[in-house]
Amino acid sequence: MKTPVGLVTAALAVAILLAVSFLIATAHAEPYEVLLGALLPCFWIYAEVGRDIHGRAAPNNPYQAWIDTYAGEDFHDAVRATIAATDEAASGASASLRARMHAAFTRATQLEWIFWDSAYRLEAWPV
């Protein structure tokens, strides 16, 4: 598989690198159920942010396509499907596996907050 050059050479923000690294590590080292717990916050938060921004966005916004995507029903349908898949996986999981799912969901939610906060503050690499 060939890696796109832009992905290799892009200077990822610290928060993005942290979040993506967490998701890759989770996908590599944890079972499917835990990975679902880790992925769900990204979908769910983007949907909520998209809906919130959609209601307040200025006309002719350069980010309108992004806003429309994440505020749209198609994306919200995908989020509901991901929530249902996560709930189904959790329903058949042991208590210890559900606890790991919750821990992954919590950590991923924290990383999403860090991502949005760093974008708001226009954070750059400190060194």
GROMACS elastic network, one bead per residue, 0.5 to 0.9 nm:
[ bonds ]
;  ai    aj funct       b0    kb
    2     5     6  0.88926   500
    3     6     6  0.85530   500
    3     7     6  0.72293   500
    3     8     6  0.73084   500
    4     7     6  0.55840   500
    4     8     6  0.68505   500
    5     8     6  0.52525   500
    5     9     6  0.61943   500
    5    10     6  0.83634   500
    6     9     6  0.52325   500
    6    10     6  0.55942   500
    7    10     6  0.54203   500
    7    11     6  0.86174   500
    7    12     6  0.86977   500
    8    11     6  0.84590   500
    9    12     6  0.88189   500
   11    14     6  0.89168   500
   12    15     6  0.81539   500
   12    16     6  0.62498   500
   12    17     6  0.60010   500
   13    16     6  0.52663   500
   13    17     6  0.62097   500
   13    18     6  0.85979   500
   13   115     6  0.86238   500
   13   118     6  0.84411   500
   13   119     6  0.87777   500
   13   123     6  0.76121   500
   13   124     6  0.64954   500
   13   125     6  0.68843   500
   14    17     6  0.51921   500
   14    18     6  0.61338   500
   14    19     6  0.86778   500
   14   115     6  0.84347   500
   14   118     6  0.84875   500
   14   123     6  0.81754   500
   14   124     6  0.73428   500
   14   125     6  0.63842   500
   15    18     6  0.50769   500
   15    19     6  0.61490   500
   15    20     6  0.85391   500
   15   111     6  0.72172   500
   15   112     6  0.83067   500
   15   114     6  0.61980   500
   15   116     6  0.85606   500
   15   118     6  0.68049   500
   15   119     6  0.87052   500
   15   123     6  0.87875   500
   16    19     6  0.51506   500
   16    20     6  0.59536   500
   16    21     6  0.82561   500
   16   111     6  0.85193   500
   16   112     6  0.87755   500
   16   114     6  0.88607   500
   16   115     6  0.62706   500
   17    20     6  0.52786   500
   17    21     6  0.58682   500
   17    22     6  0.84621   500
   18    21     6  0.51911   500
   18    22     6  0.61981   500
   18    23     6  0.87807   500
   18   111     6  0.74771   500
   18   115     6  0.88709   500
   19    22     6  0.51287   500
   19    23     6  0.63403   500
   19    24     6  0.87300   500
   19   108     6  0.71406   500
   19   111     6  0.56588   500
   19   112     6  0.72572   500
   19   114     6  0.88062   500
   19   115     6  0.77694   500
   20    23     6  0.50710   500
   20    24     6  0.61149   500
   20    25     6  0.84905   500
   21    24     6  0.51388   500
   21    25     6  0.60117   500
   21    26     6  0.84195   500
   22    25     6  0.51793   500
   22    26     6  0.60435   500
   22    27     6  0.85552   500
   22    38     6  0.85013   500
   22   107     6  0.87673   500
   22   108     6  0.77960   500
   22   111     6  0.87527   500
   23    26     6  0.50309   500
   23    27     6  0.60517   500
   23    28     6  0.85105   500
   23    35     6  0.75483   500
   23    38     6  0.66795   500
   23    39     6  0.72079   500
   23   108     6  0.80182   500
   24    27     6  0.50527   500
   24    28     6  0.60938   500
   24    29     6  0.85812   500
   25    28     6  0.50508   500
   25    29     6  0.59604   500
   25    30     6  0.79427   500
   26    29     6  0.53043   500
   26    30     6  0.52431   500
   26    31     6  0.81444   500
   26    34     6  0.74163   500
   26    35     6  0.59129   500
   26    38     6  0.74132   500
   26   104     6  0.81597   500
   27    30     6  0.58792   500
   27    31     6  0.74425   500
   27    32     6  0.75497   500
   27    34     6  0.83236   500
   27    35     6  0.56716   500
   27    38     6  0.88352   500
   28    31     6  0.83849   500
   30    33     6  0.80235   500
   30    34     6  0.60340   500
   30    35     6  0.65416   500
   31    34     6  0.55883   500
   31    35     6  0.64412   500
   31    36     6  0.89022   500
   31    97     6  0.89015   500
   32    35     6  0.50320   500
   32    36     6  0.62259   500
   32    37     6  0.87443   500
   32    89     6  0.84020   500
   33    36     6  0.51735   500
   33    37     6  0.64761   500
   33    38     6  0.88462   500
   33    86     6  0.69624   500
   33    89     6  0.57583   500
   33    90     6  0.68546   500
   33    93     6  0.79035   500
   33    97     6  0.76999   500
   33    98     6  0.80601   500
   33   100     6  0.87121   500
   33   101     6  0.64704   500
   34    37     6  0.50064   500
   34    38     6  0.63056   500
   34    39     6  0.87361   500
   34    86     6  0.89648   500
   34    97     6  0.73931   500
   34    98     6  0.78616   500
   34   100     6  0.61760   500
   34   102     6  0.80102   500
   34   103     6  0.85339   500
   34   104     6  0.63767   500
   34   105     6  0.81763   500
   35    39     6  0.61234   500
   35    40     6  0.85615   500
   35   101     6  0.75268   500
   35   104     6  0.75316   500
   35   105     6  0.88287   500
   36    39     6  0.51425   500
   36    40     6  0.59896   500
   36    82     6  0.78805   500
   36    83     6  0.87747   500
   36    85     6  0.79438   500
   36    86     6  0.57744   500
   36    89     6  0.83149   500
   36   101     6  0.75449   500
   36   104     6  0.86342   500
   36   105     6  0.82846   500
   37    40     6  0.55366   500
   37    41     6  0.76399   500
   37    86     6  0.66328   500
   37   100     6  0.83567   500
   37   102     6  0.65243   500
   37   103     6  0.80713   500
   37   104     6  0.56044   500
   37   106     6  0.84635   500
   37   108     6  0.82388   500
   38    41     6  0.67514   500
   38    42     6  0.81532   500
   38   101     6  0.72228   500
   38   102     6  0.84568   500
   38   103     6  0.83681   500
   38   106     6  0.79438   500
   38   107     6  0.75351   500
   38   108     6  0.54520   500
   38   109     6  0.81817   500
   39    42     6  0.58165   500
   39    43     6  0.69855   500
   39    82     6  0.88357   500
   39   104     6  0.85337   500
   39   105     6  0.74977   500
   39   108     6  0.73119   500
   40    43     6  0.53947   500
   40    44     6  0.60601   500
   40    45     6  0.84197   500
   40    79     6  0.78606   500
   40    82     6  0.67224   500
   40    83     6  0.69372   500
   40    86     6  0.77884   500
   40   105     6  0.69987   500
   40   108     6  0.82670   500
   40   109     6  0.87364   500
   41    44     6  0.50403   500
   41    45     6  0.56404   500
   41    46     6  0.81461   500
   41   105     6  0.64772   500
   41   106     6  0.83705   500
   41   108     6  0.62401   500
   41   109     6  0.54516   500
   41   112     6  0.73936   500
   42    45     6  0.54390   500
   42    46     6  0.60435   500
   42    47     6  0.85559   500
   42   108     6  0.75189   500
   42   109     6  0.74791   500
   42   112     6  0.67109   500
   43    46     6  0.54010   500
   43    47     6  0.62851   500
   43    48     6  0.88495   500
   43    70     6  0.89444   500
   43    75     6  0.84806   500
   43    76     6  0.87138   500
   43    78     6  0.82538   500
   43    79     6  0.58808   500
   43    82     6  0.80628   500
   44    47     6  0.51971   500
   44    48     6  0.63619   500
   44    49     6  0.86789   500
   44    76     6  0.82546   500
   44    79     6  0.59773   500
   44    80     6  0.85084   500
   44    82     6  0.87942   500
   44    83     6  0.83873   500
   45    48     6  0.50841   500
   45    49     6  0.59811   500
   45    50     6  0.83091   500
   45   109     6  0.82509   500
   45   112     6  0.77871   500
   46    49     6  0.50821   500
   46    50     6  0.58256   500
   46    51     6  0.84802   500
   46    70     6  0.61663   500
   46    71     6  0.83461   500
   47    50     6  0.50880   500
   47    51     6  0.62001   500
   47    52     6  0.86024   500
   47    69     6  0.87691   500
   47    70     6  0.50702   500
   47    71     6  0.58525   500
   47    72     6  0.81816   500
   47    75     6  0.70352   500
   47    76     6  0.62907   500
   47    79     6  0.74394   500
   48    51     6  0.51865   500
   48    52     6  0.61299   500
   48    53     6  0.85897   500
   48    70     6  0.79786   500
   48    71     6  0.74614   500
   48    76     6  0.89772   500
   49    52     6  0.50504   500
   49    53     6  0.60254   500
   49    54     6  0.83257   500
   49    67     6  0.85512   500
   49    70     6  0.76968   500
   49    71     6  0.77961   500
   50    53     6  0.52556   500
   50    54     6  0.58846   500
   50    55     6  0.87176   500
   50    66     6  0.79198   500
   50    67     6  0.52274   500
   50    68     6  0.72619   500
   50    69     6  0.76641   500
   50    72     6  0.81125   500
   51    54     6  0.50350   500
   51    55     6  0.65023   500
   51    67     6  0.76438   500
   51    68     6  0.84488   500
   51    70     6  0.69935   500
   51    72     6  0.78254   500
   52    55     6  0.55695   500
   52    56     6  0.69246   500
   52    57     6  0.87721   500
   52    71     6  0.79293   500
   53    56     6  0.51861   500
   53    57     6  0.55712   500
   53    67     6  0.68297   500
   53    71     6  0.81374   500
   54    57     6  0.53394   500
   54    58     6  0.88634   500
   54    64     6  0.83042   500
   54    67     6  0.59534   500
   54    68     6  0.70290   500
   54    70     6  0.88322   500
   54    71     6  0.63962   500
   57    60     6  0.87277   500
   57    61     6  0.68924   500
   57    64     6  0.79419   500
   57    67     6  0.83282   500
   58    61     6  0.56520   500
   58    64     6  0.89113   500
   59    64     6  0.84102   500
   60    63     6  0.85091   500
   60    64     6  0.71449   500
   61    64     6  0.51724   500
   61    65     6  0.86719   500
   62    65     6  0.77827   500
   62    66     6  0.88647   500
   63    66     6  0.53724   500
   63    67     6  0.62392   500
   63    68     6  0.86546   500
   64    68     6  0.59134   500
   64    69     6  0.84269   500
   65    68     6  0.50932   500
   65    69     6  0.60849   500
   65    70     6  0.87508   500
   66    69     6  0.51741   500
   66    70     6  0.63827   500
   66    71     6  0.84829   500
   67    70     6  0.54576   500
   67    71     6  0.58772   500
   67    72     6  0.81693   500
   68    71     6  0.51375   500
   68    72     6  0.55790   500
   69    72     6  0.52750   500
   69    73     6  0.84663   500
   69    74     6  0.79348   500
   69    75     6  0.66390   500
   70    73     6  0.82961   500
   70    74     6  0.84967   500
   70    75     6  0.58356   500
   70    76     6  0.74966   500
   71    74     6  0.86451   500
   71    75     6  0.71117   500
   71    76     6  0.72924   500
   72    75     6  0.55904   500
   72    76     6  0.63885   500
   72    77     6  0.87205   500
   73    77     6  0.58862   500
   73    78     6  0.85005   500
   74    77     6  0.50883   500
   74    78     6  0.64024   500
   74    79     6  0.87788   500
   75    78     6  0.50095   500
   75    79     6  0.62662   500
   75    80     6  0.86998   500
   76    80     6  0.61436   500
   76    81     6  0.85147   500
   77    80     6  0.51148   500
   77    81     6  0.61883   500
   77    82     6  0.86272   500
   78    81     6  0.50124   500
   78    82     6  0.61503   500
   78    83     6  0.86221   500
   79    83     6  0.61401   500
   79    84     6  0.85432   500
   80    83     6  0.50367   500
   80    84     6  0.61210   500
   80    85     6  0.85865   500
   81    84     6  0.50153   500
   81    85     6  0.60988   500
   81    86     6  0.85283   500
   82    85     6  0.50315   500
   82    86     6  0.60707   500
   82    87     6  0.84960   500
   83    86     6  0.50779   500
   83    87     6  0.60586   500
   83    88     6  0.85093   500
   84    87     6  0.50375   500
   84    88     6  0.60195   500
   84    89     6  0.85105   500
   85    88     6  0.50566   500
   85    89     6  0.60966   500
   85    90     6  0.85324   500
   86    89     6  0.50916   500
   86    90     6  0.60926   500
   86    91     6  0.85818   500
   87    90     6  0.50269   500
   87    91     6  0.60857   500
   87    92     6  0.89618   500
   88    91     6  0.51332   500
   88    92     6  0.68473   500
   88    93     6  0.88998   500
   89    92     6  0.57013   500
   89    93     6  0.64095   500
   89    98     6  0.89294   500
   90    94     6  0.79732   500
   90    95     6  0.88952   500
   90    97     6  0.79596   500
   90    98     6  0.58708   500
   90   101     6  0.77870   500
   91    94     6  0.83554   500
   91    98     6  0.84821   500
   93    96     6  0.79864   500
   93    97     6  0.58060   500
   93    98     6  0.60366   500
   94    97     6  0.51703   500
   94    98     6  0.61844   500
   94    99     6  0.85984   500
   95    98     6  0.50918   500
   95    99     6  0.61810   500
   95   100     6  0.87615   500
   96    99     6  0.50130   500
   96   100     6  0.64051   500
   96   101     6  0.87192   500
   97   100     6  0.50446   500
   97   101     6  0.62377   500
   97   102     6  0.86733   500
   98   102     6  0.61613   500
   98   103     6  0.85462   500
   99   102     6  0.50490   500
   99   103     6  0.61491   500
   99   104     6  0.86244   500
  100   104     6  0.61090   500
  100   105     6  0.84945   500
  101   104     6  0.51602   500
  101   105     6  0.61193   500
  101   106     6  0.85885   500
  102   106     6  0.60502   500
  102   107     6  0.85605   500
  103   106     6  0.50891   500
  103   107     6  0.61321   500
  103   108     6  0.85018   500
  104   107     6  0.51739   500
  104   108     6  0.59925   500
  104   109     6  0.84272   500
  105   108     6  0.51966   500
  105   109     6  0.60528   500
  105   110     6  0.86266   500
  106   109     6  0.50992   500
  106   110     6  0.62497   500
  106   111     6  0.86908   500
  107   110     6  0.50610   500
  107   111     6  0.62328   500
  107   112     6  0.86602   500
  108   112     6  0.61466   500
  108   113     6  0.86518   500
  109   112     6  0.50328   500
  109   113     6  0.63158   500
  109   114     6  0.86849   500
  110   113     6  0.51183   500
  110   114     6  0.63009   500
  110   115     6  0.86800   500
  111   115     6  0.61187   500
  111   116     6  0.87196   500
  112   116     6  0.62551   500
  112   117     6  0.84593   500
  113   116     6  0.52602   500
  113   117     6  0.59530   500
  113   118     6  0.83935   500
  114   117     6  0.50840   500
  114   118     6  0.59233   500
  114   119     6  0.85266   500
  115   118     6  0.52244   500
  115   119     6  0.62670   500
  115   120     6  0.86830   500
  116   119     6  0.51300   500
  116   120     6  0.61767   500
  116   121     6  0.86549   500
  117   120     6  0.50419   500
  117   121     6  0.61877   500
  117   122     6  0.84537   500
  117   123     6  0.84937   500
  118   121     6  0.50501   500
  118   122     6  0.58459   500
  118   124     6  0.82219   500
  119   123     6  0.62568   500
  120   123     6  0.77803   500
  121   124     6  0.89501   500
  123   126     6  0.83587   500
  124   127     6  0.86571   500
